Amino acid sequence: MSILEGKKIAVLVETEYIPSEVQYYQEFFTAQGAEVDFMTYLWGKQQRTIVSDVDSEEKNVEKMVITKEIANTNPNDYAIVLTAANYVAVRLREIPPMGSLANADLVRSPAAVRFMANAMMNPNIVKGALCHALWILTPVPELLKDRKVICHTVVLSDVKNAGAIYVPDESHIVVDRDLVTGRSAADIKSYCEALLDTYKKITSNPIK
């Protein structure tokens, strides 16, 4: 029996997700016996359809129906919590209400930011951020301070300004205790294997 048998995996997604990435999560973690919950903002509706691309009519745009609202979900119910790659984290940092001018004091207020921040507070949950996904943590910079990470160079300046320690590891994967980061979606296989290995280590020696 897999160590993930009967466990739940949370994957935060939004428009401009990478189809092959979310498909890999579904297949990889389901094969390990886990249930994969994809979640986003439903904006008061029962479900919402997100799309993989908004910029080009020439591309094959894929769609995904989401029925789980981030704001109504507790990260402590999950063994592993992930934010998907690409521009997902940018959209998840939208300060409510959608389209508002807001103000700088509210950068921590989006439900997805709070969800990941709460997950970071629990060292027995494995957190994962691939490619651009560390953007979800930069509104709460103390969560990244002195944490070893790798990311896409697009977000490197933001991650560095948040106090993280960038590690340009040739494997493209960096594990810092309960935080697993990967350089890009091209590294999805080794990234998921690192998530699983990290969960095994945490489970064998949980922090009380």
Residue frames as a rotation matrix with the C-alpha (Angstrom) as fourth column:
MET 1
0.579 0.815 0.000 0.00
0.815 -0.579 0.000 0.00
0.000 0.000 -1.000 0.00
SER 2
-0.145 -0.609 0.780 1.29
0.536 -0.711 -0.455 3.46
0.832 0.352 0.430 -0.89
ILE 3
-0.699 -0.197 -0.688 1.95
0.705 -0.354 -0.615 5.91
-0.123 -0.914 0.386 1.92
LEU 4
-0.914 0.381 -0.141 -0.55
-0.400 -0.905 0.143 8.23
-0.073 0.187 0.980 0.19
GLU 5
-0.660 0.703 -0.265 -3.36
0.430 0.643 0.634 5.67
0.616 0.305 -0.727 0.20
GLY 6
0.175 0.871 -0.460 -6.53
0.954 -0.035 0.297 7.44
0.243 -0.491 -0.837 1.37
LYS 7
-0.359 -0.373 -0.856 -4.80
0.597 -0.796 0.096 10.83
-0.717 -0.477 0.508 1.62
LYS 8
0.723 0.644 0.248 -5.82
0.635 -0.480 -0.605 14.03
-0.271 0.595 -0.756 -0.16
ILE 9
-0.510 -0.853 0.113 -3.78
0.801 -0.423 0.424 16.32
-0.314 0.306 0.899 -2.41
ALA 10
0.560 0.663 -0.496 -4.77
0.429 -0.745 -0.511 19.97
-0.708 0.074 -0.702 -2.95
VAL 11
-0.499 -0.668 0.552 -3.84
0.841 -0.221 0.493 21.65
-0.207 0.710 0.673 -6.23
LEU 12
0.155 0.496 -0.854 -4.60
0.204 -0.862 -0.464 25.36
-0.967 -0.103 -0.235 -6.60
VAL 13
-0.501 -0.246 0.830 -5.37
0.832 0.126 0.540 26.23
-0.237 0.961 0.142 -10.23
GLU 14
0.109 0.549 -0.829 -6.59
0.009 -0.834 -0.552 29.14
-0.994 0.052 -0.096 -12.31
THR 15
0.965 0.236 0.115 -6.94
0.139 -0.085 -0.987 30.28
-0.223 0.968 -0.115 -15.90
GLU 16
0.536 -0.800 -0.268 -3.66
-0.711 -0.258 -0.654 29.90
0.454 0.541 -0.707 -17.85
TYR 17
0.403 -0.352 0.845 -2.88
-0.513 0.677 0.527 26.60
-0.757 -0.646 0.092 -16.20
ILE 18
-0.455 -0.604 -0.655 -0.74
-0.890 0.322 0.321 24.02
0.017 0.729 -0.684 -18.05
PRO 19
0.536 0.821 -0.198 -2.94
-0.815 0.564 0.132 21.04
0.220 0.090 0.971 -19.05
SER 20
0.294 -0.478 -0.828 -0.13
-0.059 0.855 -0.515 18.49
0.954 0.201 0.223 -19.07
GLU 21
-0.736 -0.573 0.359 0.89
-0.343 -0.142 -0.929 19.55
0.583 -0.807 -0.092 -15.56
VAL 22
-0.242 0.711 0.660 -2.54
-0.952 -0.043 -0.302 19.14
-0.186 -0.702 0.688 -13.97
GLN 23
0.663 0.437 -0.608 -3.04
-0.596 0.800 -0.074 15.86
0.454 0.412 0.790 -15.82
TYR 24
-0.201 -0.826 -0.527 0.26
-0.098 0.552 -0.828 14.59
0.975 -0.115 -0.192 -14.43
TYR 25
-0.733 -0.013 0.680 -0.82
-0.667 -0.184 -0.722 15.45
0.135 -0.983 0.127 -10.87
GLN 26
0.292 0.946 0.139 -4.09
-0.953 0.300 -0.039 13.61
-0.079 -0.121 0.990 -11.38
GLU 27
0.657 -0.043 -0.753 -2.44
-0.321 0.887 -0.331 10.49
0.682 0.459 0.569 -12.76
PHE 28
-0.361 -0.919 -0.157 0.60
-0.181 0.234 -0.955 10.42
0.915 -0.316 -0.250 -10.46
PHE 29
-0.751 0.037 0.659 -1.17
-0.656 -0.161 -0.738 10.93
0.079 -0.986 0.145 -7.15
THR 30
0.407 0.913 0.008 -4.19
-0.914 0.407 0.003 8.81
-0.001 -0.008 1.000 -8.05
ALA 31
0.383 -0.366 -0.848 -1.78
-0.236 0.849 -0.473 5.97
0.893 0.382 0.239 -8.84
GLN 32
-0.740 -0.672 0.019 -0.45
-0.129 0.114 -0.985 6.40
0.660 -0.731 -0.171 -5.30
GLY 33
-0.400 0.678 -0.617 -3.97
0.824 0.561 0.083 5.95
0.402 -0.475 -0.783 -3.90
ALA 34
-0.764 0.058 -0.643 -4.59
0.374 -0.772 -0.514 9.63
-0.526 -0.633 0.568 -3.14
GLU 35
0.351 0.879 0.324 -7.57
0.913 -0.245 -0.325 11.83
-0.206 0.410 -0.889 -3.96
VAL 36
-0.752 -0.648 0.124 -6.68
0.655 -0.711 0.257 14.96
-0.078 0.274 0.959 -5.91
ASP 37
0.383 0.861 -0.335 -8.74
0.798 -0.491 -0.350 18.10
-0.466 -0.133 -0.875 -5.31
PHE 38
-0.616 -0.465 0.636 -8.34
0.721 -0.659 0.216 20.91
0.319 0.591 0.741 -7.84
MET 39
0.278 0.724 -0.631 -9.57
0.898 -0.429 -0.097 24.21
-0.341 -0.540 -0.770 -6.44
THR 40
-0.688 -0.394 0.609 -9.88
0.593 -0.790 0.159 27.84
0.418 0.471 0.777 -7.44
TYR 41
-0.814 0.495 -0.302 -12.15
-0.171 -0.703 -0.691 30.85
-0.555 -0.511 0.657 -6.89
LEU 42
-0.550 0.707 0.444 -15.76
0.833 0.501 0.235 30.14
-0.056 0.499 -0.865 -7.79
TRP 43
-0.980 0.112 0.163 -16.86
-0.095 -0.989 0.111 33.74
0.174 0.094 0.980 -7.21
GLY 44
-0.546 0.794 0.266 -20.09
-0.653 -0.206 -0.728 32.66
-0.524 -0.572 0.632 -5.51
LYS 45
0.186 0.602 -0.777 -21.05
-0.930 0.362 0.058 30.03
0.316 0.712 0.627 -8.09
GLN 46
0.786 0.177 0.592 -21.36
-0.399 0.877 0.267 26.24
-0.472 -0.447 0.760 -7.73
GLN 47
0.317 -0.721 0.616 -18.71
0.726 0.603 0.331 25.67
-0.610 0.343 0.715 -10.38
ARG 48
0.589 -0.211 -0.781 -16.46
-0.466 -0.877 -0.115 27.58
-0.661 0.431 -0.614 -12.72
THR 49
0.791 -0.343 0.507 -14.74
0.596 0.619 -0.511 26.77
-0.139 0.707 0.694 -16.01
ILE 50
0.395 -0.749 -0.532 -11.12
-0.339 -0.657 0.673 27.86
-0.854 -0.086 -0.513 -16.35
VAL 51
0.998 -0.057 0.013 -9.11
0.029 0.275 -0.961 27.80
0.051 0.960 0.277 -19.58
SER 52
0.489 -0.872 0.013 -5.51
0.760 0.433 0.485 26.98
-0.428 -0.227 0.875 -20.34
ASP 53
-0.665 -0.729 0.166 -4.79
0.710 -0.546 0.445 30.03
-0.234 0.414 0.880 -22.49
VAL 54
0.369 0.825 -0.428 -6.30
0.596 -0.563 -0.572 33.45
-0.713 -0.044 -0.700 -23.11
ASP 55
-0.064 -0.566 -0.822 -3.84
-0.193 -0.801 0.566 35.00
-0.979 0.195 -0.058 -25.56
SER 56
-0.754 -0.370 -0.542 -4.11
-0.587 0.011 0.810 33.15
-0.294 0.929 -0.226 -28.84
GLU 57
0.369 0.930 -0.004 -7.00
-0.764 0.301 -0.570 31.85
-0.529 0.213 0.821 -30.90
GLU 58
0.225 -0.367 -0.903 -4.52
-0.809 0.446 -0.383 29.69
0.543 0.816 -0.196 -32.83
LYS 59
-0.804 -0.567 0.180 -3.71
-0.557 0.610 -0.564 27.51
0.210 -0.553 -0.806 -29.84
ASN 60
-0.166 0.721 -0.672 -5.74
0.177 0.692 0.699 24.52
0.970 -0.003 -0.242 -28.72
VAL 61
-0.515 0.039 0.856 -7.34
-0.732 -0.541 -0.415 25.94
0.447 -0.840 0.307 -25.59
GLU 62
-0.512 0.323 -0.796 -8.32
0.418 0.903 0.097 23.34
0.750 -0.283 -0.598 -23.02
LYS 63
-0.030 0.620 0.784 -11.02
-0.647 -0.610 0.458 23.80
0.762 -0.493 0.420 -20.39
MET 64
-0.718 -0.211 -0.663 -11.36
0.355 0.709 -0.610 22.53
0.598 -0.673 -0.434 -16.85
VAL 65
0.272 0.879 0.391 -14.46
-0.172 -0.355 0.919 22.63
0.947 -0.317 0.055 -14.65
ILE 66
-0.809 -0.562 -0.173 -13.70
0.127 0.120 -0.985 23.31
0.574 -0.818 -0.026 -10.98
THR 67
0.255 0.965 -0.055 -16.23
0.171 0.011 0.985 22.74
0.952 -0.261 -0.162 -8.20
LYS 68
0.357 -0.193 -0.914 -14.09
0.926 0.200 0.320 23.34
0.121 -0.961 0.250 -5.10
GLU 69
0.746 0.007 0.666 -13.74
0.021 -1.000 -0.013 26.84
0.666 0.024 -0.746 -3.64
ILE 70
-0.263 -0.948 -0.180 -10.37
0.361 0.076 -0.929 27.68
0.895 -0.309 0.322 -2.04
ALA 71
-0.478 0.057 0.877 -11.94
-0.592 -0.759 -0.273 29.97
0.649 -0.649 0.396 0.57
ASN 72
0.507 0.773 0.380 -14.03
-0.830 0.319 0.458 27.10
0.232 -0.548 0.804 1.94
THR 73
0.732 -0.308 -0.607 -11.17
0.135 0.940 -0.314 24.62
0.668 0.148 0.730 2.21
ASN 74
0.815 -0.450 0.365 -8.80
-0.495 -0.212 0.843 23.86
-0.302 -0.867 -0.395 5.08
PRO 75
0.277 -0.777 -0.565 -5.19
-0.755 0.187 -0.628 23.08
0.594 0.601 -0.535 4.07
ASN 76
-0.459 -0.475 0.751 -4.82
-0.868 0.419 -0.266 20.90
-0.188 -0.774 -0.605 7.17
ASP 77
0.536 0.701 0.471 -7.10
-0.494 0.712 -0.499 18.34
-0.685 0.035 0.728 5.52
TYR 78
0.922 -0.187 -0.339 -4.39
-0.279 0.286 -0.917 17.62
0.268 0.940 0.212 2.96
ALA 79
0.657 -0.749 0.081 -1.13
0.566 0.562 0.604 15.67
-0.498 -0.351 0.793 2.93
ILE 80
-0.550 -0.799 0.243 0.35
0.742 -0.334 0.581 17.73
-0.383 0.500 0.777 0.09
VAL 81
0.579 0.692 -0.430 -0.62
0.423 -0.707 -0.567 21.23
-0.697 0.147 -0.702 -1.02
LEU 82
-0.447 -0.737 0.507 0.46
0.799 -0.075 0.596 22.58
-0.402 0.671 0.623 -4.41
THR 83
0.372 0.472 -0.800 0.07
-0.202 -0.800 -0.565 25.75
-0.906 0.372 -0.202 -6.44
ALA 84
0.592 -0.079 0.802 0.19
0.695 0.553 -0.459 25.02
-0.407 0.829 0.383 -10.15
ALA 85
-0.430 -0.902 -0.042 2.75
0.675 -0.352 0.649 26.56
-0.600 0.251 0.760 -12.50
ASN 86
-0.373 0.151 0.916 2.53
0.794 -0.459 0.399 29.25
0.480 0.876 0.051 -15.18
TYR 87
-0.745 0.046 0.666 0.43
-0.141 -0.986 -0.089 32.35
0.652 -0.160 0.741 -14.39
VAL 88
0.081 0.785 -0.614 -1.88
0.567 0.470 0.676 30.57
0.820 -0.403 -0.407 -11.94
ALA 89
-0.201 -0.226 -0.953 -0.35
0.975 -0.145 -0.171 32.26
-0.100 -0.963 0.249 -8.89
VAL 90
-0.981 -0.138 0.135 -0.67
0.163 -0.966 0.198 35.71
0.103 0.217 0.971 -10.47
ARG 91
-0.360 0.925 0.119 -4.42
-0.205 -0.203 0.958 35.26
0.910 0.321 0.263 -10.86
LEU 92
0.195 0.426 -0.883 -4.82
0.718 0.551 0.425 33.67
0.668 -0.717 -0.198 -7.44
ARG 93
-0.621 -0.473 -0.625 -3.33
0.773 -0.503 -0.386 36.80
-0.132 -0.723 0.678 -5.84
GLU 94
-0.415 0.570 0.710 -6.26
0.272 -0.667 0.694 38.87
0.868 0.481 0.122 -7.13
ILE 95
-0.986 0.050 -0.162 -7.39
0.138 -0.316 -0.939 41.09
-0.098 -0.947 0.304 -4.25
PRO 96
-0.318 0.940 0.120 -11.15
0.902 0.261 0.345 40.75
0.293 0.218 -0.931 -3.72
PRO 97
0.467 0.725 0.506 -13.54
0.076 0.537 -0.840 41.87
-0.881 0.431 0.195 -4.89
MET 98
-0.140 -0.553 0.821 -12.36
0.860 0.343 0.378 40.97
-0.491 0.759 0.427 -8.39
GLY 99
0.072 0.086 0.994 -11.55
0.826 -0.564 -0.011 44.11
0.560 0.821 -0.111 -10.37
SER 100
0.893 0.291 -0.342 -11.19
0.445 -0.678 0.585 46.37
-0.062 -0.675 -0.736 -7.32
LEU 101
0.498 -0.751 0.433 -8.48
-0.285 -0.613 -0.737 49.01
0.819 0.243 -0.520 -6.91
ALA 102
0.688 -0.161 -0.708 -7.86
0.629 0.619 0.471 47.72
0.362 -0.769 0.527 -3.36
ASN 103
0.710 -0.580 0.399 -4.74
-0.633 -0.774 0.001 48.93
0.308 -0.253 -0.917 -1.51
ALA 104
-0.092 -0.903 -0.420 -1.31
-0.512 0.405 -0.758 47.67
0.854 0.146 -0.499 -0.52
ASP 105
-0.489 -0.071 0.870 -2.50
-0.867 0.154 -0.474 46.66
-0.100 -0.986 -0.136 2.96
LEU 106
0.456 0.821 0.344 -4.65
-0.727 0.567 -0.389 43.92
-0.514 -0.073 0.855 1.42
VAL 107
-0.022 -0.510 -0.860 -1.97
-0.917 0.353 -0.186 41.92
0.399 0.784 -0.476 -0.43
ARG 108
-0.927 -0.339 0.161 -2.26
-0.374 0.809 -0.454 39.13
0.024 -0.481 -0.876 2.15
SER 109
-0.388 0.878 0.281 -6.06
-0.679 -0.065 -0.732 38.96
-0.624 -0.475 0.621 1.93
PRO 110
-0.014 0.449 -0.894 -6.76
-0.908 0.367 0.199 36.74
0.418 0.815 0.403 -1.13
ALA 111
0.739 0.436 0.513 -8.05
-0.637 0.700 0.322 33.32
-0.219 -0.565 0.795 -0.06
ALA 112
0.852 -0.452 -0.264 -5.35
0.210 0.758 -0.618 31.45
0.479 0.471 0.741 -2.01
VAL 113
-0.079 -0.888 0.452 -2.59
-0.316 -0.408 -0.857 33.47
0.946 -0.210 -0.248 -0.33
ARG 114
0.030 0.167 0.986 -4.10
-0.997 -0.070 0.042 32.72
0.076 -0.984 0.164 3.08
PHE 115
0.942 0.334 -0.026 -4.57
-0.334 0.942 -0.008 29.05
0.022 0.016 1.000 2.17
MET 116
0.509 -0.820 -0.262 -0.90
0.292 0.450 -0.844 28.61
0.810 0.353 0.468 1.27
ALA 117
-0.209 -0.566 0.797 0.23
-0.599 -0.570 -0.562 30.71
0.773 -0.595 -0.220 4.22
ASN 118
0.429 0.457 0.779 -1.74
-0.897 0.319 0.307 28.50
-0.108 -0.831 0.546 6.60
ALA 119
0.961 -0.133 -0.240 -0.28
0.055 0.950 -0.307 25.41
0.269 0.282 0.921 4.95
MET 120
0.135 -0.981 0.140 3.22
-0.024 -0.145 -0.989 26.82
0.991 0.130 -0.043 5.47
MET 121
0.011 -0.074 0.997 2.48
-0.927 -0.375 -0.018 27.08
0.375 -0.924 -0.073 9.19
ASN 122
0.754 0.302 0.583 2.05
-0.513 0.826 0.236 23.31
-0.410 -0.477 0.778 9.41
PRO 123
-0.161 -0.952 -0.260 5.42
-0.949 0.077 0.305 21.54
-0.270 0.296 -0.916 8.99
ASN 124
-0.498 0.016 0.867 3.68
-0.059 0.997 -0.052 18.18
-0.865 -0.077 -0.496 8.52
ILE 125
0.749 0.646 0.151 2.05
0.176 0.026 -0.984 19.27
-0.639 0.763 -0.094 5.27
VAL 126
-0.369 -0.835 0.409 4.26
0.711 0.030 0.703 19.06
-0.599 0.550 0.582 2.20
LYS 127
0.554 0.474 -0.684 4.10
-0.048 -0.802 -0.595 22.27
-0.831 0.363 -0.422 0.18
GLY 128
-0.172 -0.594 0.786 4.99
0.815 0.363 0.452 22.39
-0.554 0.718 0.422 -3.48
ALA 129
0.593 0.282 -0.754 5.66
-0.153 -0.880 -0.450 25.29
-0.791 0.382 -0.478 -5.86
LEU 130
0.010 -0.523 0.853 6.67
0.811 0.504 0.299 24.72
-0.585 0.688 0.429 -9.46
CYS 131
-0.201 -0.172 0.964 7.98
0.905 -0.409 0.115 27.31
0.375 0.896 0.238 -11.93
HIS 132
-0.492 0.085 0.867 6.13
-0.031 -0.996 0.080 30.62
0.870 0.012 0.492 -11.23
ALA 133
0.260 0.847 -0.464 4.15
0.441 0.323 0.837 29.24
0.859 -0.422 -0.290 -8.27
LEU 134
-0.377 -0.445 -0.812 6.23
0.923 -0.115 -0.366 30.85
0.069 -0.888 0.455 -5.51
TRP 135
-0.742 0.211 0.637 4.46
0.000 -0.949 0.315 34.08
0.671 0.233 0.704 -6.46
ILE 136
0.296 0.937 -0.187 1.64
0.199 0.131 0.971 32.85
0.934 -0.325 -0.148 -4.21
LEU 137
0.416 -0.204 -0.886 3.91
0.902 0.218 0.373 33.23
0.117 -0.954 0.275 -1.16
THR 138
-0.531 -0.761 0.373 5.58
0.709 -0.640 -0.296 36.58
0.464 0.107 0.879 -1.92
PRO 139
0.148 0.599 0.787 2.70
-0.104 -0.782 0.615 38.62
0.984 -0.173 -0.053 -0.39
VAL 140
0.969 0.071 0.237 3.74
-0.244 0.111 0.963 37.04
0.042 -0.991 0.125 2.94
PRO 141
0.445 -0.862 -0.244 7.54
-0.493 -0.008 -0.870 37.34
0.748 0.507 -0.428 2.63
GLU 142
-0.054 -0.488 0.871 8.33
-0.992 0.124 0.008 36.02
-0.112 -0.864 -0.491 6.10
LEU 143
0.741 0.388 0.547 7.20
-0.346 0.920 -0.184 32.59
-0.575 -0.053 0.816 4.87
LEU 144
0.906 -0.422 0.046 10.02
0.232 0.401 -0.886 32.54
0.355 0.813 0.461 2.33
LYS 145
0.572 -0.721 0.391 12.74
-0.775 -0.631 -0.030 34.16
0.268 -0.286 -0.920 4.43
ASP 146
-0.253 -0.872 0.418 15.82
-0.922 0.348 0.168 31.91
-0.293 -0.343 -0.892 4.54
ARG 147
0.491 0.417 0.765 14.02
-0.137 0.904 -0.404 29.06
-0.860 0.093 0.501 2.74
LYS 148
-0.654 -0.753 -0.072 16.07
-0.269 0.143 0.952 27.34
-0.707 0.642 -0.296 0.03
VAL 149
0.443 0.876 0.190 14.22
0.034 0.195 -0.980 27.31
-0.896 0.441 0.056 -3.28
ILE 150
-0.855 -0.484 0.188 14.49
0.259 -0.084 0.962 27.08
-0.450 0.871 0.197 -7.04
CYS 151
0.245 0.952 -0.181 12.08
0.288 -0.250 -0.924 28.74
-0.926 0.174 -0.335 -9.46
HIS 152
0.419 -0.049 0.907 11.70
0.898 -0.125 -0.422 30.11
0.134 0.991 -0.009 -12.97
THR 153
-0.618 -0.774 -0.137 13.95
0.784 -0.619 -0.042 33.13
-0.052 -0.133 0.990 -13.50
VAL 154
-0.249 0.623 0.742 10.84
0.321 -0.669 0.670 35.23
0.914 0.405 -0.033 -14.22
VAL 155
0.763 0.639 0.102 9.97
0.078 -0.246 0.966 35.20
0.642 -0.729 -0.237 -10.51
LEU 156
0.113 -0.819 -0.563 13.52
0.842 0.380 -0.383 35.09
0.528 -0.430 0.732 -9.16
SER 157
-0.657 -0.404 0.636 13.72
0.092 -0.881 -0.464 38.79
0.748 -0.246 0.616 -8.24
ASP 158
0.195 0.827 0.528 10.43
-0.628 -0.308 0.715 38.64
0.753 -0.471 0.459 -6.30
VAL 159
0.791 0.064 -0.609 11.48
0.283 0.844 0.456 35.46
0.543 -0.533 0.649 -4.50
LYS 160
-0.235 -0.957 -0.170 14.88
0.762 -0.073 -0.644 36.94
0.604 -0.281 0.746 -3.64
ASN 161
-0.536 0.083 0.840 13.27
-0.279 -0.957 -0.083 40.17
0.797 -0.279 0.536 -2.37
ALA 162
0.594 0.798 0.098 11.07
-0.432 0.214 0.876 38.02
0.679 -0.563 0.472 -0.11
GLY 163
0.243 -0.612 0.753 14.23
-0.963 -0.059 0.263 36.73
-0.117 -0.789 -0.603 1.55
ALA 164
0.944 0.110 0.313 14.46
-0.086 0.992 -0.088 33.25
-0.320 0.056 0.946 0.05
ILE 165
-0.077 -0.997 0.005 17.78
-0.532 0.045 0.845 31.61
-0.843 0.062 -0.534 -0.78
TYR 166
0.754 0.350 -0.556 17.90
-0.649 0.261 -0.715 30.73
-0.105 0.900 0.424 -4.47
VAL 167
-0.073 -0.734 0.675 19.69
-0.332 0.656 0.678 27.44
-0.941 -0.175 -0.291 -5.17
PRO 168
0.315 0.180 -0.932 20.43
-0.941 -0.071 -0.331 26.87
-0.125 0.981 0.147 -8.90
ASP 169
-0.127 -0.337 0.933 20.64
-0.378 0.886 0.268 23.10
-0.917 -0.318 -0.239 -8.47
GLU 170
-0.740 -0.263 -0.619 21.34
-0.663 0.135 0.736 21.18
-0.110 0.955 -0.275 -11.69
SER 171
-0.859 0.489 0.148 18.58
0.479 0.872 -0.102 18.73
-0.179 -0.016 -0.984 -10.84
HIS 172
-0.673 0.590 0.446 16.08
-0.124 -0.684 0.719 21.64
0.729 0.429 0.533 -11.09
ILE 173
0.490 0.807 -0.330 14.54
0.229 0.247 0.942 20.47
0.841 -0.537 -0.064 -7.78
VAL 174
-0.660 -0.649 0.378 15.21
-0.225 -0.310 -0.924 21.88
0.717 -0.695 0.059 -4.31
VAL 175
0.366 0.734 -0.572 13.82
0.434 0.409 0.803 20.44
0.823 -0.542 -0.169 -1.08
ASP 176
-0.689 -0.464 0.557 13.92
-0.282 -0.536 -0.796 22.52
0.668 -0.705 0.238 2.10
ARG 177
-0.884 0.323 0.339 12.28
-0.225 0.340 -0.913 20.44
-0.410 -0.883 -0.228 4.81
ASP 178
-0.243 0.898 0.367 8.54
0.506 0.440 -0.742 20.55
-0.827 0.005 -0.561 4.00
LEU 179
0.520 0.370 -0.770 8.87
-0.371 -0.715 -0.593 22.85
-0.770 0.594 -0.234 0.95
VAL 180
-0.157 -0.500 0.852 9.57
0.635 0.610 0.474 21.35
-0.757 0.615 0.222 -2.48
THR 181
0.453 0.267 -0.851 10.27
-0.376 -0.808 -0.454 23.64
-0.809 0.525 -0.265 -5.42
GLY 182
0.085 -0.384 0.920 10.99
0.762 0.620 0.189 22.98
-0.642 0.685 0.345 -9.08
ARG 183
-0.733 -0.514 -0.445 12.34
0.169 -0.772 0.613 25.17
-0.659 0.374 0.653 -11.85
SER 184
-0.563 0.547 -0.620 9.67
-0.820 -0.467 0.331 24.59
-0.108 0.694 0.711 -14.50
ALA 185
0.449 0.848 0.281 6.84
-0.744 0.529 -0.408 22.37
-0.495 -0.026 0.869 -15.67
ALA 186
0.383 -0.410 -0.827 9.40
-0.654 0.512 -0.557 20.47
0.653 0.754 -0.072 -17.74
ASP 187
-0.700 -0.714 0.022 10.61
-0.464 0.431 -0.773 19.01
0.543 -0.551 -0.633 -14.42
ILE 188
0.151 0.919 0.363 7.20
-0.910 -0.014 0.414 17.65
0.386 -0.393 0.835 -13.40
LYS 189
0.573 0.076 -0.816 8.29
-0.017 0.997 0.081 14.01
0.819 -0.033 0.572 -13.07
SER 190
-0.380 -0.805 -0.456 11.23
0.536 0.210 -0.818 14.60
0.754 -0.555 0.352 -10.72
TYR 191
-0.659 0.235 0.714 9.21
-0.546 -0.803 -0.240 17.25
0.517 -0.548 0.657 -8.88
CYS 192
0.433 0.900 0.043 6.37
-0.728 0.321 0.606 14.85
0.532 -0.294 0.794 -8.09
GLU 193
0.390 -0.383 -0.838 8.82
0.389 0.893 -0.227 12.15
0.835 -0.237 0.497 -7.04
ALA 194
-0.717 -0.677 0.163 10.45
0.195 -0.420 -0.886 14.67
0.669 -0.604 0.433 -4.68
LEU 195
-0.222 0.743 0.631 7.04
-0.835 -0.480 0.271 15.56
0.504 -0.467 0.727 -3.23
LEU 196
0.707 0.504 -0.496 6.35
-0.263 0.838 0.477 11.89
0.657 -0.207 0.725 -2.55
ASP 197
-0.010 -0.812 -0.583 9.80
0.570 0.475 -0.670 11.28
0.821 -0.339 0.459 -1.03
THR 198
-0.744 -0.245 0.622 9.44
-0.250 -0.761 -0.599 14.35
0.620 -0.601 0.505 1.17
TYR 199
0.234 0.904 0.357 6.04
-0.825 -0.009 0.565 13.17
0.514 -0.427 0.744 2.42
LYS 200
0.585 -0.095 -0.806 7.54
0.227 0.973 0.050 9.78
0.779 -0.213 0.590 3.26
LYS 201
-0.489 -0.860 -0.148 10.28
0.454 -0.105 -0.885 11.44
0.745 -0.500 0.442 5.33
ILE 202
-0.583 0.331 0.742 7.85
-0.628 -0.763 -0.153 13.73
0.515 -0.555 0.653 7.15
THR 203
0.501 0.851 -0.158 5.47
-0.596 0.472 0.650 10.87
0.627 -0.232 0.743 7.89
SER 204
0.358 -0.441 -0.823 8.25
0.483 0.842 -0.241 8.74
0.799 -0.311 0.514 9.33
ASN 205
-0.528 -0.555 -0.643 9.31
0.844 -0.265 -0.466 11.60
0.088 -0.789 0.608 11.63
PRO 206
0.255 0.734 0.629 6.33
0.604 -0.629 0.489 13.97
0.755 0.255 -0.604 12.13
ILE 207
-0.821 -0.461 0.337 6.74
0.085 -0.682 -0.727 17.17
0.565 -0.568 0.599 14.12
LYS 208
-0.222 0.741 -0.634 4.50
0.950 0.311 0.032 17.14
0.221 -0.595 -0.773 17.20
